[in-house]
């Protein structure tokens, strides 16, 4: 597994990580034994970076990742905080930040968290010096080694990068979400800030396994959040209309090299982007985890393929998403 430096943390992490939202909640039922098998298979395949959040299954995801950390010392775990309350900037005060941190440390079973990210906070939080002063103090207290911000928009990412002690930004980046390539990745590289690419398969659309008749469980966000009813619609299919996404996948499918799955192709495309520290696909079972990790073993895609991916984006996807995030 290729190792890359995770921004200002200075820590080396696997180029392909593991996104643990899927094993927490909002993706339909995932059996805990299957979740544990997926986590172990990822670690066996060389994955060393695991990303979770305190709201994924109300702590379920953190606890499962914590079990793995106890079994496999030396892994890096990142969590996120801030979505357990109404998204009012006034709720991002020192007492809450420390309480959320305490809960995550207990769930993950560690005294010091490797990386804590603000979880897509309200825009006003980025300008709140008191929030970042508290985060600096929490690092000094040994509660966490570093902190970052998970963002929805490129403007939010740039605001986070401008903060001197932000170690990482986490942003949606995939073949259906190109805007971060324009300013966010160059700015992060210049500042030494790590980039964690999330929603890499556009909620599964870029796996190539869906069709017009595909349905999703009642408790799956791909069913209940298609219009942003529960959270930012950009988190579901990257904000792309489902049928448009299917049409784009059909255009991309002939570009996939022999011996590579559509999902691995989508992950490799992200890994080829300068400035990406790690990409965090989810997995609901061991086979998916192993296949995701294997994407790092493929050679970079040739320039004409990247040009063709851009053309598909420009033709079909750009009008829906580029101006929004």
Residue pairs with C-beta under 8 A, 6 or more apart in sequence:
1 14
1 15
1 16
1 45
1 46
1 47
1 48
1 293
1 296
1 297
2 14
2 15
2 271
2 296
3 12
3 13
3 14
3 15
3 48
4 12
4 13
4 14
4 15
4 276
4 277
4 278
5 11
5 12
5 13
5 194
5 277
6 12
6 13
6 49
6 76
6 115
6 167
6 168
6 194
6 196
6 277
6 278
7 148
7 167
7 168
7 188
7 192
7 193
7 194
7 195
7 277
8 146
8 165
8 166
8 167
8 168
8 192
8 193
8 194
9 114
9 115
9 145
9 146
9 167
9 168
9 194
11 76
11 114
12 48
13 48
13 49
13 76
13 277
13 278
14 46
14 47
14 48
14 49
14 278
14 293
14 296
15 271
15 276
15 278
15 279
15 296
16 47
16 267
16 271
16 278
16 279
16 281
16 292
16 293
16 295
16 296
17 47
17 48
17 49
17 50
17 51
17 196
17 278
17 279
17 280
18 38
18 39
18 42
18 47
18 49
18 50
18 51
18 280
18 281
18 282
18 283
18 289
18 292
19 51
19 198
19 280
19 281
19 282
20 39
20 50
20 51
20 52
20 53
20 56
20 61
20 64
20 65
20 282
21 27
21 52
21 53
21 56
21 61
21 282
22 30
22 282
22 283
22 284
23 30
23 35
23 38
23 39
23 56
23 57
23 60
23 61
23 64
23 282
23 283
23 284
24 52
24 53
24 55
24 56
24 57
24 60
24 61
24 62
24 64
25 56
25 57
25 58
25 60
25 61
25 219
26 56
26 219
26 220
26 221
27 220
27 221
27 222
27 282
27 284
28 216
28 217
28 219
28 220
29 217
29 219
30 284
32 60
32 64
34 284
34 285
34 286
35 64
35 284
36 64
36 67
36 68
37 285
37 286
38 283
38 284
38 285
38 286
38 288
38 289
39 50
39 64
39 65
39 67
39 68
39 289
40 68
40 71
40 286
41 283
41 286
41 287
41 289
41 290
42 50
42 283
42 289
42 290
42 292
42 293
43 68
43 72
43 75
44 290
45 289
45 290
45 293
45 294
46 293
46 296
47 289
47 293
48 74
48 75
48 76
49 75
49 76
49 77
49 78
49 278
49 280
50 65
50 68
50 75
50 76
50 77
50 78
51 77
51 78
51 79
51 80
51 170
51 196
51 198
51 280
52 61
52 62
52 65
52 77
52 78
52 79
52 80
52 108
53 61
53 62
53 79
53 80
53 81
53 83
53 119
54 62
54 79
54 80
54 81
54 83
54 84
54 100
54 103
54 104
54 107
54 119
55 80
55 83
55 84
55 119
56 62
59 103
59 107
62 79
62 104
62 107
62 108
63 107
63 108
65 77
65 108
66 77
66 107
66 108
66 109
66 110
67 109
68 75
69 75
69 77
69 108
69 109
69 110
70 109
76 114
76 115
77 108
77 110
77 113
77 114
77 115
78 114
78 115
78 116
78 117
78 148
78 168
78 196
79 104
79 108
79 113
79 115
79 116
79 117
80 116
80 117
80 118
80 119
80 150
80 170
81 97
81 100
81 101
81 104
81 116
81 117
81 118
81 119
82 92
82 100
82 118
82 119
82 120
82 121
83 119
83 120
84 100
85 91
85 96
87 121
87 122
88 122
89 121
89 122
89 124
89 125
89 128
92 118
92 121
92 122
92 125
92 128
92 131
93 130
93 134
94 130
94 134
94 137
97 131
97 134
97 135
97 138
98 134
98 138
98 143
101 113
101 116
101 138
101 143
101 144
104 113
104 116
105 111
105 112
105 113
105 143
111 142
112 142
112 143
112 144
112 145
113 143
113 144
113 145
114 144
114 145
114 146
115 144
115 145
115 146
115 147
115 148
115 167
115 168
116 135
116 138
116 144
116 146
116 147
116 148
117 147
117 148
117 149
117 150
117 168
117 170
118 125
118 131
118 147
118 148
118 149
118 150
119 150
120 150
120 151
120 152
120 232
121 149
123 156
125 131
126 149
126 156
126 159
126 160
126 163
127 159
132 163
132 165
132 166
135 147
135 165
136 165
138 144
138 147
139 145
139 146
139 147
139 165
146 167
146 168
147 165
147 166
147 167
148 160
148 166
148 167
148 168
148 169
148 170
148 193
148 194
148 196
149 156
149 157
149 160
149 163
149 166
149 168
149 169
149 170
150 169
150 170
150 171
150 196
150 198
151 157
151 160
151 169
151 170
151 171
152 172
152 232
152 234
152 325
153 324
153 325
154 171
154 179
154 180
154 182
154 183
154 184
154 325
157 169
157 171
157 180
157 184
157 187
157 188
158 183
158 184
158 187
160 166
160 169
160 193
161 169
161 184
161 187
161 188
161 191
161 193
162 191
166 193
167 193
167 194
168 193
168 194
168 195
168 196
168 277
169 184
169 188
169 193
169 194
169 195
169 196
170 195
170 196
170 197
170 198
171 180
171 184
171 195
171 196
171 197
171 198
172 180
172 197
172 198
172 199
172 234
172 235
172 238
172 325
173 180
173 181
173 195
173 197
173 198
173 199
173 200
173 270
173 273
173 276
173 279
174 197
174 199
174 200
174 201
174 202
174 206
174 238
174 266
174 269
174 270
175 202
175 206
175 248
175 252
175 266
175 269
175 270
175 309
175 312
175 313
176 202
176 205
176 206
176 237
176 238
176 240
176 245
176 248
176 313
176 317
176 321
177 199
177 202
177 234
177 238
177 239
177 321
177 325
178 310
178 313
178 318
178 322
179 321
179 322
179 325
180 195
181 273
184 195
185 195
185 273
185 274
185 275
185 276
186 275
187 193
188 194
188 195
188 275
189 274
189 275
194 277
194 278
195 275
195 276
195 277
196 277
196 278
196 279
196 280
197 270
197 273
197 276
197 278
197 279
197 280
198 280
199 235
199 238
200 206
200 266
200 267
200 270
200 279
200 280
200 281
201 207
201 263
201 266
201 267
201 281
202 237
202 238
202 240
202 245
202 266
203 221
203 222
203 235
203 236
203 237
203 238
204 210
204 222
205 237
205 238
205 240
205 242
205 245
205 246
205 249
206 249
206 252
206 262
206 263
206 266
207 261
207 262
207 263
207 266
208 249
208 253
208 261
208 262
208 263
209 262
210 242
210 246
210 249
211 246
212 243
212 246
215 223
216 222
216 223
217 223
218 224
221 230
221 231
221 235
221 236
222 236
222 237
224 230
225 231
225 233
225 235
225 236
226 233
226 236
226 237
226 242
227 233
228 236
233 239
234 321
234 324
234 325
237 245
238 245
238 321
239 320
239 321
239 324
239 325
240 248
240 317
240 320
240 321
241 320
244 316
244 317
244 320
245 317
247 316
248 312
248 313
248 316
248 317
249 262
251 312
251 315
251 316
252 262
252 265
252 308
252 309
252 312
253 262
255 265
255 305
255 308
255 309
256 262
256 265
257 265
257 298
257 301
260 268
260 298
261 291
263 281
263 291
263 292
263 295
264 291
264 292
264 294
264 295
264 298
265 301
267 279
267 281
267 292
267 295
267 296
268 295
268 298
268 300
268 301
269 301
269 306
269 309
270 276
270 279
271 279
271 295
271 296
271 300
272 300
272 301
272 306
281 292
283 289
283 292
